[in-house]
Amino acid sequence: MPQEHRFFVPLGHLIQEKLTLPLEVSLCRDDSHHIVDVLRLHSGAALTIVDTDSGRVFNASLACTTHPSTAKLLEELPCTQPPAVVETLVFGLSKGKRNDIVCEKATELGVQNLILWQSEHSIVQVKDAQRDKKLERWQKIALSAAKQSQRNSVPKVSLATSLLELLELLAPLTNSKTRKLCGSLRKDAVPLPQSTQANGPTQFVIGPEGDLSDKEQNLLRDQGFELVSLGPFTLRSETAAIVSIAMVEALWGF
């Protein structure tokens, strides 16, 4: 089976419910560079184009290999991907490449919203001058992972530098059916399979190295989050994030 070359393009007003195909669309500079200079594709090469906003997917062919390149939409494909089980992952900012790893793996596992949270025990501190650059990097990692895993959407990556900011970001993503879970090392944490939360799209909070503080966990519990255990072992923060998504999908997804 030939390798798929998938690209996300904001098609906006160019596509309507009754779409007339074929339709030629422009690709961004980074995608043009990747297609022409890295993949070395030629005119007529098969592409898959996904509308960034709607998630609509199209078979396409490479029409022009100059910069910027263009693609010709040929046929709309059915959207068969299931909705995310872990809709939102909150990850406490951690050292080294752990944040990058979580951006990549959470995307591969279907998360729709990823919030990096500078919690009390986070060693990494993002300064205001670094905020936009950090978010741009993490969003690019998510975009790359979405292409690789053949997703029809790219998760939105956000940054919260306080608990108040985190709750403000979570508010519009929450409804009466949302399952709200927080990974915890406390003895009173409930084993995840025994969670009593409602059966719905999940928000999962994972702390950084050293876990969340007792104050943070208590405040999250006051906001409706259930403190849950991922098992008998103490996991690295990035491992806990991946395991939490996989366990929720195994227990309540697919």
Backbone torsions as a table, in degrees:
resi	resn	phi	psi	omega
1	MET	NA	125.4	-177.9
2	PRO	-66.7	151.4	179.6
3	GLN	-67.3	136.2	177.6
4	GLU	-83.7	138.6	175.0
5	HIS	-110.9	101.9	-173.5
6	ARG	-105.7	135.3	-179.7
7	PHE	-137.3	142.7	179.1
8	PHE	-99.6	126.7	-176.4
9	VAL	-131.6	128.9	175.1
10	PRO	-75.3	101.0	-174.9
11	LEU	-85.3	-27.2	173.3
12	GLY	49.9	-126.0	-174.3
13	HIS	-71.4	-8.0	-177.7
14	LEU	-70.7	-26.2	-179.1
15	ILE	-114.5	136.7	178.1
16	GLN	-122.4	174.4	179.3
17	GLU	-58.9	-41.7	175.0
18	LYS	-101.5	93.7	-171.8
19	LEU	-95.0	133.3	176.3
20	THR	-94.9	115.9	-179.9
21	LEU	-112.0	152.2	3.3
22	PRO	-76.1	157.7	-179.9
23	LEU	-140.6	127.9	-178.1
24	GLU	-92.9	132.4	-178.7
25	VAL	-130.0	153.3	-179.1
26	SER	-89.0	147.0	175.7
27	LEU	-104.7	152.5	-178.1
28	CYS	-71.4	167.6	-176.4
29	ARG	-59.8	-43.9	-178.9
30	ASP	-63.3	-43.1	178.9
31	ASP	-66.9	-39.3	177.9
32	SER	-60.7	-44.6	178.4
33	HIS	-61.1	-44.0	-178.1
34	HIS	-64.2	-42.2	-178.0
35	ILE	-67.0	-46.5	-171.8
36	VAL	-85.5	-45.3	-170.8
37	ASP	-94.9	-25.2	-179.0
38	VAL	-100.6	-56.8	-179.7
39	LEU	-77.3	-23.8	-179.2
40	ARG	55.6	47.1	177.6
41	LEU	-80.1	154.0	-179.9
42	HIS	-110.8	164.7	177.3
43	SER	-53.3	136.0	-178.3
44	GLY	95.0	-9.5	179.5
45	ALA	-62.7	143.8	-178.2
46	ALA	-74.6	133.2	176.8
47	LEU	-129.8	159.9	168.4
48	THR	-117.6	123.8	-178.7
49	ILE	-112.3	129.1	178.1
50	VAL	-115.3	130.6	175.5
51	ASP	-71.7	120.1	-176.3
52	THR	-56.2	-36.1	-173.4
53	ASP	-84.3	-46.6	-172.6
54	SER	-96.8	-19.8	-175.8
55	GLY	80.3	6.2	177.4
56	ARG	-68.2	141.1	-171.7
57	VAL	-118.3	139.8	-176.4
58	PHE	-134.4	138.2	162.2
59	ASN	-71.6	137.5	-177.5
60	ALA	-146.5	168.8	174.0
61	SER	-130.0	150.4	178.3
62	LEU	-71.5	120.6	-174.8
63	ALA	-96.1	-40.1	-175.0
64	CYS	-140.3	134.9	-175.9
65	THR	-107.1	13.9	172.7
66	THR	-79.5	178.7	177.0
67	HIS	-105.5	119.1	-0.1
68	PRO	-80.8	151.8	177.2
69	SER	-77.7	163.4	175.3
70	THR	-129.4	155.0	177.7
71	ALA	-127.1	146.3	178.7
72	LYS	-104.4	115.4	176.7
73	LEU	-71.9	126.6	-174.5
74	LEU	-109.7	-38.5	-172.8
75	GLU	-156.1	133.7	175.4
76	GLU	-83.6	137.2	-178.2
77	LEU	-101.9	151.6	176.6
78	PRO	-67.0	143.8	178.4
79	CYS	-91.8	112.2	-173.0
80	THR	-113.5	2.0	-175.7
81	GLN	-77.7	135.4	-179.9
82	PRO	-72.9	159.6	175.8
83	PRO	-65.6	155.2	-178.9
84	ALA	-64.5	140.5	174.1
85	VAL	-84.5	-52.2	169.7
86	VAL	-89.7	97.2	-176.2
87	GLU	-71.9	-38.4	-177.3
88	THR	-134.5	128.2	172.9
89	LEU	-113.3	128.2	173.3
90	VAL	-106.4	124.9	-176.4
91	PHE	-124.6	122.8	178.1
92	GLY	-65.6	125.7	-178.8
93	LEU	-50.5	131.7	-175.4
94	SER	-128.1	172.8	-175.7
95	LYS	-76.2	162.3	170.6
96	GLY	61.5	-137.3	-175.1
97	LYS	-92.8	9.2	-175.2
98	ARG	-61.4	-39.5	179.8
99	ASN	-64.7	-41.4	177.7
100	ASP	-62.3	-44.2	-179.0
101	ILE	-60.6	-44.1	-178.6
102	VAL	-66.8	-39.3	176.2
103	CYS	-57.6	-43.7	-178.2
104	GLU	-69.3	-52.0	-173.4
105	LYS	-72.1	-35.8	176.7
106	ALA	-63.4	-37.7	176.3
107	THR	-63.8	-46.7	179.8
108	GLU	-60.3	-29.6	-177.6
109	LEU	-92.5	6.1	169.4
110	GLY	96.8	4.4	-179.4
111	VAL	-62.0	138.6	-178.2
112	GLN	-93.5	-33.0	-179.5
113	ASN	-131.3	130.7	178.7
114	LEU	-123.9	122.1	179.8
115	ILE	-116.0	117.0	173.2
116	LEU	-85.7	127.1	-171.1
117	TRP	-120.3	124.3	176.3
118	GLN	-84.0	86.2	-175.8
119	SER	-86.9	178.9	-173.5
120	GLU	-60.5	-36.7	-177.5
121	HIS	-93.6	5.2	178.0
122	SER	-69.7	121.9	176.9
123	ILE	-73.2	-36.8	179.0
124	VAL	-73.1	130.3	177.7
125	GLN	-121.4	117.3	-179.6
126	VAL	-90.6	116.6	178.1
127	LYS	-78.3	157.2	-178.2
128	ASP	-56.0	-37.5	-178.1
129	ALA	-69.0	-20.7	-178.4
130	GLN	-95.4	-13.4	-168.8
131	ARG	-55.7	-54.1	-176.3
132	ASP	-63.6	-39.8	-179.3
133	LYS	-65.9	-42.0	178.5
134	LYS	-63.2	-46.5	-179.0
135	LEU	-63.3	-39.0	178.2
136	GLU	-62.0	-41.5	179.1
137	ARG	-63.8	-48.3	-178.2
138	TRP	-65.6	-35.8	178.6
139	GLN	-67.1	-36.7	177.2
140	LYS	-66.1	-38.1	177.0
141	ILE	-63.2	-42.4	178.4
142	ALA	-64.2	-40.3	178.8
143	LEU	-62.0	-46.3	179.5
144	SER	-61.1	-42.6	180.0
145	ALA	-67.6	-34.6	178.1
146	ALA	-65.5	-38.6	176.3
147	LYS	-64.0	-48.3	-175.8
148	GLN	-62.1	-40.4	-175.9
149	SER	-89.3	4.8	176.2
150	GLN	59.6	43.1	175.8
151	ARG	-79.8	160.2	175.0
152	ASN	-100.6	8.4	178.2
153	SER	-153.0	157.3	176.3
154	VAL	-112.0	125.6	179.8
155	PRO	-62.4	149.1	174.5
156	LYS	-85.9	129.0	179.8
157	VAL	-104.6	127.6	-179.8
158	SER	-127.1	166.1	178.7
159	LEU	-129.4	129.2	174.8
160	ALA	-116.6	126.4	-178.8
161	THR	-100.9	5.9	176.3
162	SER	-156.4	165.2	177.6
163	LEU	-65.1	-38.4	178.7
164	LEU	-60.6	-45.0	179.1
165	GLU	-64.9	-37.3	177.5
166	LEU	-61.0	-48.1	-178.9
167	LEU	-63.2	-34.1	177.2
168	GLU	-66.0	-37.5	178.3
169	LEU	-71.0	-34.3	-178.1
170	LEU	-76.0	-29.0	-172.8
171	ALA	-52.6	-51.3	-178.7
172	PRO	-72.4	-8.7	179.6
173	LEU	-97.7	3.9	-172.0
174	THR	-115.3	137.5	171.1
175	ASN	-139.7	-174.2	-173.9
176	SER	-65.5	-18.7	-178.4
177	LYS	-97.6	-1.6	-175.9
178	THR	-69.0	130.1	173.4
179	ARG	-87.5	124.4	-173.9
180	LYS	-117.8	113.6	-174.6
181	LEU	-127.5	148.6	177.8
182	CYS	-135.6	118.1	177.2
183	GLY	-64.5	136.4	-174.7
184	SER	-147.0	147.6	174.8
185	LEU	-97.4	2.4	-177.9
186	ARG	-70.2	152.0	-177.7
187	LYS	-66.8	-24.7	-179.0
188	ASP	-87.8	4.2	177.8
189	ALA	-69.4	139.0	-178.3
190	VAL	-86.2	136.0	173.3
191	PRO	-54.4	133.6	-173.3
192	LEU	-50.4	-43.8	-179.6
193	PRO	-62.2	-17.4	-179.3
194	GLN	-97.8	12.5	-179.6
195	SER	-58.1	139.9	180.0
196	THR	-101.3	8.8	-178.0
197	GLN	-66.9	155.3	178.9
198	ALA	-60.6	153.1	-179.2
199	ASN	-85.4	99.6	-179.4
200	GLY	-162.4	-174.5	176.9
201	PRO	-55.5	140.0	-169.6
202	THR	-103.9	138.6	163.8
203	GLN	-107.5	126.7	-176.9
204	PHE	-126.4	127.3	178.9
205	VAL	-105.9	127.3	176.5
206	ILE	-123.5	130.3	-177.5
207	GLY	-82.4	173.8	178.5
208	PRO	-83.0	-167.2	173.2
209	GLU	-56.1	134.0	-179.3
210	GLY	87.6	2.1	177.2
211	ASP	67.3	176.2	174.4
212	LEU	-76.4	155.1	176.5
213	SER	-70.8	159.0	176.7
214	ASP	-58.8	-37.3	179.6
215	LYS	-61.8	-46.1	-179.9
216	GLU	-63.6	-43.2	-179.3
217	GLN	-64.8	-39.6	178.1
218	ASN	-65.3	-41.3	179.4
219	LEU	-66.4	-40.0	177.1
220	LEU	-65.0	-39.2	177.7
221	ARG	-63.2	-37.3	176.5
222	ASP	-63.4	-25.4	179.1
223	GLN	-89.6	8.3	175.6
224	GLY	99.4	4.1	178.3
225	PHE	-82.4	135.2	176.5
226	GLU	-92.8	130.8	177.9
227	LEU	-79.3	121.7	-174.7
228	VAL	-128.0	150.7	178.0
229	SER	-101.3	141.2	177.9
230	LEU	-95.3	4.0	179.6
231	GLY	139.3	-176.1	-172.7
232	PRO	-80.1	-9.8	-174.0
233	PHE	-105.9	153.8	175.9
234	THR	-87.9	114.8	-174.6
235	LEU	-96.6	150.7	169.3
236	ARG	-63.6	154.4	-172.8
237	SER	-58.6	-43.8	-178.2
238	GLU	-69.2	-33.1	176.5
239	THR	-66.2	-43.2	179.4
240	ALA	-60.3	-39.5	179.5
241	ALA	-62.8	-46.1	-179.0
242	ILE	-66.6	-44.3	-179.3
243	VAL	-63.4	-39.8	-178.5
244	SER	-61.2	-43.0	179.3
245	ILE	-65.5	-46.3	-177.8
246	ALA	-62.8	-40.9	-179.4
247	MET	-66.5	-42.3	179.2
248	VAL	-63.2	-42.3	179.5
249	GLU	-65.3	-38.5	178.8
250	ALA	-68.5	-35.9	-176.8
251	LEU	-79.6	-40.3	-169.4
252	TRP	-130.2	3.4	-177.5
253	GLY	-110.0	174.6	173.2
254	PHE	49.6	NA	NA
